[in-house]
Structures are given as structure tokens and as C-alpha cells.
Amino acid sequence: MINTKKIRKFFPAIQAGRTITNNAASTQIPVQLLDLFKKLVVQYDNVHRGQSEASLITTEKFEASYDTIAQFIGAPSRRNIILFRNDTEAINAVMYSLMTEFNDGDNVVTTFMEHNSNYVPWYGLSKEILSKFGINVECRIARFNKETGELDLDHLKSLVDEKTKLVCCTGASNFLGTKTPIKKIREIANASGYVQPDGQKKSYLLIDGAQVVPNIFVDVEDLDVDFLAWSFHKIVAPFGVGALYAKEELLSRMRPFLYGGDMIAEGKVSPEKVEYNVLPWKFTAGTPNILGTILSAEGLRLLVDFALGYPSIFGKYKYFMTGKKFERADVETAMKNIEGHEKMLISEALNILSMIPELDIYGPKDPGGRTSLVAFNYKHISPFEIAEGLKKLGVESRAGCHCATLAHHYYQLDPPASCRLSFYIYNNLRDVQKACLAVKKICSIISK
């Protein structure tokens, strides 16, 4: 299991005494990545744009990062991985790249559980973009059970038909914590009968993995998803890098999202024709976030090492800064250790919070069916007031709609907001107890 005591020593924010329970929004950065940043800038140069030793070294590290990312999620190769600024941009890239494939009368199916990033692009596509060209595309929204927080698969299935080009679903809700049954959703998408440009009869499946990839073992080939998007700032890396996995045959056919720079084949620009670079660089226009990419990949290596009990007593790592290829068994063990640790944390949180009278807790009651976050409201008191009270008691939480606006309106919350606690690998039971008992104290004071 996770050696939290050891791990906490590597996070400056934790060592500073902060009780951080807003990890579903962003996680903290370990000192190893801060030290690595300092080392990288000594021989830092642009990639694919120079013959200096620094440029060649940086390019090698940058390209190898794609291999690490692919291995972490079980993708066949770096050609399946496209990097953007964040999860949101990755999903937008899919929307813009597929835009010219939509036909009049098509539809997209998404859910009321989605982060705005996996709803608003499809709303924009159907309501504000394609409609201007006389192409009518419907955006359909599947319900979820308000009591259990589970996706209504029967309703989802009823919305998917032979005109459904794409099904877009969260892998885990950042409001409810619900883990969605991706394989069952895949079965529904496969059975649609929609005829794709290559002749396949199925709907594409896009999974928003922002709350999945940091917390759960993911194997994209086993899940058979067409697209998977996530952000690295939720996996102990700095801000500024998001990823999109896609099947290679899709990326080969899709049009680029951004044009110019490195996405062009060397010397292949003329007034008559422009040819694109090979994958994954076909989708990398302009100078990328080079250091952010390297740090994000090494962050994955460090995460796996932490979850496997490294560094050793001799300060050695198995993967961090070794260049060693991930063994799938190690990644699976590491992520299941993280999932087990988080289940312990959320079980304690649910146990304490459930004893607070009139506290509405959203999402599954079973800790095994959710990630390590919990959102709640108390009576008719603003969740912002609770979050402010938590701050005064030394607990960093989050109040708001968490960009899950559809779900908050679905509950008819006014304002459409809740207070949320979310935990990660460096949180321990003491953090959970401090946060949840603080909520209990605040509610007790408010009740008087």
C-alpha cells in the first residue's frame, strides 16, 4: 500500500503545514520535479529546430516523454498521444478535428454528469458552429440517478441511434465521484450502427479522463476507447500540459486542430499543397511546452515509484529519471495501490460526514464506486460559507459548481454549487479527519 509518511516529505506544500483537500482541481508538485526543472534548463533548447547539442538532448528527452505517457495508459506507441495545454483543449481538438465529418441529422450523446469541458464544446458545435452552415446536429444529454449518483445506462442507450456519431462521457465525475462503467458504455456506442467515414458501424467513444487517469489503472486497449483526454496538473506535475489518446487510424485521417510550425512535413509547403508531419507531430503546431512535457512524463514515473514504495532506503528509484520502459504489471500494481489508499480515505470521509444531520452528500454511498472526492451541502447554507469556515480552520477545500454546472442544475440547487473535499496520495487519515470534523464543527455552529 501507499507509504504516505514517506511521500509527504517530498511535497513542499505539505511540509509547509497545509491541509490540502482540493486535489480534484489540482495536485501539488514534488521536490523531485522542481529539482529536475533546474537541471533541464542547463541544456535547454528548442526541439526539432536546431543542431546544437542542447537541442538534440532536449529533443530526445521530449520525444521519449511521449513514449512514457503512452506506456502509462497502455497505448501502442507515441503515435497515439497528442499533447495540449490541458484536458479542455484536448477535447476541443477532437471537436474541431471531427467537425467536417458531421452530417446533417447527426447527434452527439453526452451526460448530465459532465464537466463543462465535455459538454460545452458539443453544445457549441451543435448550436453555434455547424448550424451556421445549415448542418443540424443534436446534442443529447443522458440522465443519472440523483440518489445513487450512477449514470442511467438505459436512458443513455435510448439516446444512442444510427445517427450518433460520438458518445462523450466522463470516466469519473468531479462532482459526484461516480466511476462510470466505461466498457458498458463502449458496448452501447458499438451497437449504434452509425456509419463512420472508414465504413465502421459504431459511434466513437470519448472519455474525459481528468478524474480517472490520476486515480485508477487505465488500459486504453482493454477499454477500447477511441479518445481519452486528461491533464497532468492533476497528477503531481506543473500546470500547462494535457493529453489526448486516440486510435492511430483516427489520428491519421483527422484534420489538424491547429496549423503551422512543427505540424508541417519538412519542406512540404507550396502554393498548391501542404503536407503534414508524421504522428504525433501532425497535431503539434508551433513550439510546444517542452519542459512541461518532460516534467509531466517524469511525474508519471515518480507517481508509479511512490506507489511502489520507492525511493529505496538507498535513494534509488525504479523508473524516475531512468528512461526504463514501464512494465504494465508495475503500473497496474501502483495504480491499484493508489486506488486502495484513496478508498480508505474516502471511506473515512463518508463515515464522518454521514453522521452530520441534514448534510446532503452527493454520489455513491459505496466508497468502492467513487473516487476520493465528496461534495455536499448543508441545509440552506451557502457552500461558500462552509468553505470559508474550513479555511479559517486550516482546511483548503473548494466551493462552487466545480465546472459540473449541468449536474448542479439537475439537482435544482440554488445557487448551483456545493462544497467539495478531495484527497490524493499525500493525504492521510489525519487530513481526512481534520477536514471532516471541521465540516461537522462548522455545521454545528451554523445550526445554533
C-alpha positions in Angstrom: 0.0 0.0 0.0 0.9 3.7 -0.1 3.7 4.9 2.3 2.1 8.3 2.8 4.5 9.2 5.6 7.5 8.9 3.2 5.6 10.6 0.3 4.6 13.6 2.3 8.3 14.5 2.9 8.7 15.2 -0.9 6.0 17.8 -1.2 7.0 21.3 -0.1 3.3 22.3 0.2 2.6 19.5 2.6 5.8 20.2 4.6 4.7 23.8 4.9 1.8 22.5 7.1 -1.0 22.9 4.6 -4.0 20.6 4.7 -4.9 20.4 1.1 -8.3 18.8 0.2 -8.8 20.4 -3.3 -6.8 17.8 -5.2 -9.5 17.1 -7.8 -8.8 20.6 -9.1 -5.0 20.4 -9.0 -2.4 18.3 -7.1 0.8 19.6 -5.6 4.3 19.3 -7.1 7.0 17.1 -5.5 10.5 18.4 -4.9 12.0 15.9 -7.4 10.3 17.7 -10.3 11.4 21.1 -9.0 15.0 19.8 -8.9 14.6 18.3 -12.3 13.4 21.6 -13.8 16.6 23.2 -12.6 18.7 20.5 -14.2 16.9 20.7 -17.5 17.4 24.4 -18.0 21.2 24.0 -18.1 21.0 22.3 -21.5 17.7 23.6 -22.7 16.9 24.5 -26.3 14.0 24.2 -28.7 13.1 20.8 -30.1 13.1 19.8 -33.8 14.7 23.2 -34.6 18.4 23.0 -34.2 21.6 21.0 -34.5 23.2 22.1 -31.2 24.0 19.5 -28.6 21.4 21.1 -26.3 18.7 21.0 -28.9 19.4 17.3 -29.7 19.4 16.4 -26.0 16.2 18.3 -25.3 14.5 16.7 -28.4 15.5 13.2 -27.2 14.0 13.8 -23.8 10.9 15.5 -25.2 10.2 12.6 -27.6 10.9 10.0 -25.0 8.2 11.6 -22.8 5.6 10.6 -25.4 6.7 7.0 -25.0 6.4 7.2 -21.2 2.9 8.6 -21.5 1.8 6.0 -24.0 3.2 3.2 -21.8 1.4 4.5 -18.7 -2.1 4.1 -20.3 -1.2 1.1 -22.3 -1.3 2.8 -25.7 0.5 1.1 -28.6 3.0 3.9 -29.2 3.8 7.6 -29.1 1.8 8.0 -32.3 -1.4 7.7 -30.2 -0.5 10.6 -27.9 -1.2 14.3 -28.7 -0.3 16.9 -26.1 -2.2 20.2 -25.5 -2.4 22.8 -22.7 -5.0 20.8 -20.8 -7.8 18.3 -20.9 -10.2 21.0 -22.1 -8.1 21.9 -25.2 -7.7 18.2 -25.9 -11.5 17.7 -26.0 -11.9 20.8 -28.2 -9.3 19.4 -30.5 -11.4 16.3 -31.1 -14.5 18.5 -31.7 -12.7 20.7 -34.2 -10.9 17.8 -35.9 -14.1 15.8 -36.4 -16.2 18.9 -37.3 -16.1 18.3 -41.1 -17.2 14.7 -40.7 -20.6 15.5 -39.2 -23.6 15.2 -41.5 -27.0 16.9 -41.3 -29.2 15.0 -38.8 -26.3 13.5 -36.8 -26.2 13.7 -33.0 -23.7 13.7 -30.1 -24.7 12.0 -26.8 -23.2 13.2 -23.6 -24.4 13.2 -19.9 -25.7 15.5 -17.1 -22.6 14.3 -15.1 -20.1 16.1 -17.4 -17.5 18.7 -16.6 -18.3 21.7 -18.7 -15.2 20.8 -20.8 -17.0 17.7 -22.1 -20.4 19.4 -22.7 -19.8 23.0 -23.8 -17.7 22.1 -26.9 -20.5 19.8 -28.2 -23.1 22.5 -27.3 -21.0 24.9 -29.3 -20.6 22.5 -32.2 -24.4 21.9 -32.5 -25.8 25.2 -31.6 -23.2 27.8 -32.7 -21.0 26.4 -35.4 -22.5 23.8 -37.7 -25.9 25.4 -37.6 -24.4 28.4 -39.3 -23.6 26.2 -42.3 -27.1 24.6 -42.3 -25.9 21.4 -40.7 -28.2 20.4 -37.9 -26.6 18.3 -35.2 -28.4 17.5 -32.0 -26.6 17.3 -28.6 -28.5 14.8 -26.4 -27.9 14.5 -22.6 -28.3 11.3 -20.6 -29.6 11.4 -17.1 -28.2 10.0 -13.9 -29.8 8.7 -10.7 -29.9 11.5 -8.1 -29.9 9.1 -5.2 -27.1 6.8 -6.2 -25.1 9.2 -8.5 -25.0 6.4 -11.1 -25.3 7.0 -14.8 -28.7 5.9 -16.2 -27.4 3.4 -18.8 -30.9 2.6 -20.1 -31.5 6.3 -20.8 -28.1 6.6 -22.4 -28.9 3.6 -24.6 -32.2 5.1 -25.6 -30.4 8.3 -26.9 -27.9 6.4 -29.0 -29.0 5.5 -32.5 -27.8 5.1 -36.1 -27.2 8.9 -36.2 -25.0 9.1 -33.1 -21.5 9.9 -34.4 -20.0 10.3 -30.9 -20.7 9.4 -27.3 -18.9 11.7 -24.8 -18.8 10.6 -21.2 -16.8 11.3 -18.1 -14.8 8.4 -16.7 -15.5 9.6 -13.2 -17.5 12.7 -12.1 -15.6 15.5 -10.5 -18.8 16.4 -8.5 -20.4 13.0 -7.7 -17.2 11.0 -7.6 -19.0 8.3 -9.6 -16.9 5.9 -11.6 -18.8 5.3 -14.8 -18.9 1.8 -16.4 -16.8 2.6 -19.5 -17.0 -0.9 -21.0 -20.8 -0.9 -20.9 -20.8 2.5 -22.5 -18.5 1.2 -25.1 -21.0 -1.6 -25.9 -23.8 0.9 -26.3 -21.6 3.0 -28.6 -20.6 0.0 -30.6 -24.2 -1.1 -31.2 -25.4 2.2 -32.7 -24.9 1.3 -36.3 -23.6 4.8 -37.3 -21.5 4.5 -40.4 -18.2 6.3 -39.9 -16.1 7.5 -42.9 -13.9 4.4 -42.9 -17.0 2.1 -43.1 -17.1 1.1 -39.4 -20.6 0.9 -38.0 -20.4 2.3 -34.5 -20.3 5.6 -32.6 -17.0 6.9 -31.4 -16.4 7.0 -27.7 -14.6 9.9 -26.0 -13.9 9.6 -22.3 -13.0 12.6 -20.2 -10.3 11.0 -18.0 -9.4 14.0 -15.8 -10.5 12.2 -12.7 -9.6 8.7 -14.0 -6.0 8.7 -15.2 -4.6 10.2 -11.9 -6.6 7.7 -9.7 -7.3 4.4 -11.5 -5.4 1.9 -13.6 -6.2 2.6 -17.2 -5.6 0.4 -20.2 -6.9 2.1 -23.3 -6.7 -1.1 -25.5 -8.7 -3.1 -22.9 -11.3 -0.3 -22.6 -11.3 0.1 -26.4 -12.0 3.8 -26.2 -11.5 6.0 -29.3 -10.4 9.1 -27.4 -9.2 9.7 -23.8 -8.3 13.1 -22.5 -6.7 14.2 -19.2 -4.5 16.8 -17.6 -1.1 16.4 -15.8 -1.7 19.1 -13.3 -3.9 16.6 -11.5 -1.0 14.1 -11.5 1.6 15.9 -9.4 3.0 17.8 -12.5 3.0 21.6 -13.1 0.3 23.3 -15.0 0.2 23.6 -18.7 0.1 20.1 -20.2 -2.9 18.0 -21.2 -3.1 14.8 -23.2 -5.3 13.2 -25.8 -5.0 9.5 -26.6 -6.7 8.4 -29.8 -6.6 5.4 -32.0 -3.9 5.8 -34.7 -6.2 5.2 -37.6 -8.4 8.1 -36.4 -5.5 10.5 -36.0 -4.2 9.5 -39.4 -7.5 10.5 -41.0 -8.5 13.5 -38.9 -7.7 17.1 -39.8 -5.3 19.0 -37.5 -6.8 21.3 -34.9 -4.0 23.9 -35.2 -2.0 24.7 -38.3 1.6 25.8 -38.8 5.0 25.1 -37.3 6.1 21.6 -36.5 2.9 20.0 -37.8 4.1 20.5 -41.4 6.3 17.9 -43.1 9.8 19.2 -43.6 9.9 21.4 -46.7 6.4 20.3 -47.9 4.8 23.7 -48.3 3.9 25.1 -51.7 1.1 27.3 -53.1 -0.6 24.2 -54.4 -0.2 21.8 -51.5 0.8 21.5 -47.8 1.7 18.1 -46.4 1.5 17.2 -42.7 4.1 15.7 -40.4 4.0 12.2 -39.2 2.2 11.3 -36.0 2.2 12.6 -33.3 3.8 15.8 -34.6 1.0 16.3 -37.1 -1.0 17.8 -34.2 1.8 19.8 -32.7 1.7 23.3 -34.2 4.3 25.8 -33.0 6.8 25.4 -30.2 5.3 23.0 -27.6 5.5 23.2 -23.8 8.9 21.3 -23.8 9.9 21.4 -20.2 6.3 20.8 -19.1 6.1 17.7 -21.3 9.3 16.3 -19.8 8.2 17.1 -16.3 4.8 15.6 -16.9 6.2 12.3 -18.1 8.7 12.1 -15.2 5.8 12.9 -12.9 4.2 9.7 -14.1 7.4 7.8 -13.4 7.6 9.3 -10.0 4.0 8.6 -9.2 4.5 4.9 -10.0 7.6 4.8 -7.9 5.9 6.4 -4.9 3.0 3.9 -5.2 5.5 1.0 -5.4 7.4 2.2 -2.3 10.4 4.0 -3.9 12.8 5.6 -3.4 14.5 2.8 -1.7 16.5 3.2 1.5 19.5 3.9 -0.7 17.6 6.7 -2.5 17.2 4.7 -5.7 14.2 4.8 -8.0 12.9 2.1 -10.3 11.5 4.4 -13.0 12.1 8.1 -12.2 14.8 9.5 -14.4 15.9 6.1 -15.6 14.5 6.0 -19.1 13.3 2.5 -18.3 10.2 1.3 -20.1 7.2 0.9 -17.8 6.2 -2.7 -17.0 2.5 -2.9 -17.3 2.3 -5.1 -14.1 4.1 -2.3 -12.2 1.8 0.4 -13.5 -1.2 -1.7 -12.6 0.1 -2.5 -9.1 1.0 1.1 -8.5 -2.4 2.5 -9.6 -4.3 -0.2 -7.7 -2.3 0.8 -4.6 -3.3 4.4 -5.1 -7.0 3.4 -5.6 -6.8 1.3 -2.4 -5.3 4.2 -0.5 -7.9 6.6 -1.8 -10.7 4.2 -1.0 -9.5 4.1 2.6 -9.5 7.9 2.7 -13.0 8.4 1.2 -14.4 5.6 3.4 -13.3 7.6 6.4 -14.7 10.8 4.9 -18.1 9.3 4.2 -18.3 7.7 7.6 -17.7 11.1 9.4 -19.8 13.2 7.1 -22.8 10.8 7.1 -23.1 11.4 10.8 -23.8 15.1 10.3 -27.6 15.6 10.4 -29.1 17.4 7.4 -25.9 17.2 5.4 -26.7 16.3 1.8 -23.9 14.1 0.3 -23.9 13.6 -3.4 -22.8 10.5 -5.3 -22.5 6.8 -4.5 -22.7 5.6 -0.9 -20.3 2.8 -1.6 -16.7 4.1 -1.4 -15.7 1.5 -4.0 -17.9 3.1 -6.6 -16.4 6.5 -6.4 -13.1 8.3 -6.5 -11.6 10.1 -3.5 -13.8 13.2 -3.5 -17.0 14.1 -1.8 -19.3 17.1 -2.4 -22.1 18.1 -0.1 -24.4 20.9 1.0 -25.8 21.7 4.4 -29.5 22.9 4.9 -29.9 26.2 3.1 -26.5 27.5 4.0 -24.2 28.6 1.2 -21.4 26.1 0.4 -19.2 29.2 0.1 -19.8 29.9 3.8 -18.7 26.4 4.6 -15.6 26.7 2.5 -14.7 30.0 4.2 -15.2 28.4 7.6 -12.9 25.5 6.6 -10.3 28.0 5.5 -10.3 29.6 8.9 -9.8 26.1 10.5 -6.8 25.5 8.2 -8.5 23.2 5.6 -8.2 24.0 1.9 -11.4 22.9 0.2 -13.5 24.2 -2.8 -17.0 25.6 -3.1 -18.7 26.2 -6.4 -20.1 24.2 -9.3 -16.7 22.6 -9.9 -17.4 23.2 -13.6 -20.1 20.5 -13.3 -22.8 23.0 -13.9 -25.3 20.7 -15.6 -25.3 18.3 -12.6 -25.8 21.1 -10.1 -28.8 22.4 -12.0 -30.0 18.8 -12.3 -30.4 18.8 -8.5 -32.1 22.2 -8.7 -29.5 23.7 -6.4 -29.7 27.5 -5.9 -27.0 28.6 -6.2 -25.7 25.8 -8.4 -22.9 25.0 -6.0 -21.6 22.6 -3.4 -18.6 22.3 -1.1 -16.1 19.6 -2.0 -13.3 17.8 -0.3 -10.9 15.7 -2.5 -7.8 13.7 -1.5 -4.7 12.3 -3.1 -1.6 10.1 -2.4 0.0 12.5 0.1 -3.2 12.9 2.2 -3.5 10.6 5.2 -6.3 9.7 7.6 -5.4 12.7 9.8 -6.1 15.1 6.9 -9.4 13.5 6.3 -10.4 13.5 9.9 -9.3 17.1 10.3 -11.3 18.2 7.3 -14.5 16.3 8.0 -14.6 17.1 11.7 -14.1 20.8 10.7 -17.2 20.5 8.5 -19.0 18.9 11.4 -18.0 21.8 13.7 -19.0 24.5 11.1 -22.4 22.9 10.6 -22.9 22.7 14.4 -22.1 26.4 14.8 -24.4 27.3 11.8 -27.3 25.3 13.3 -27.3 27.3 16.5 
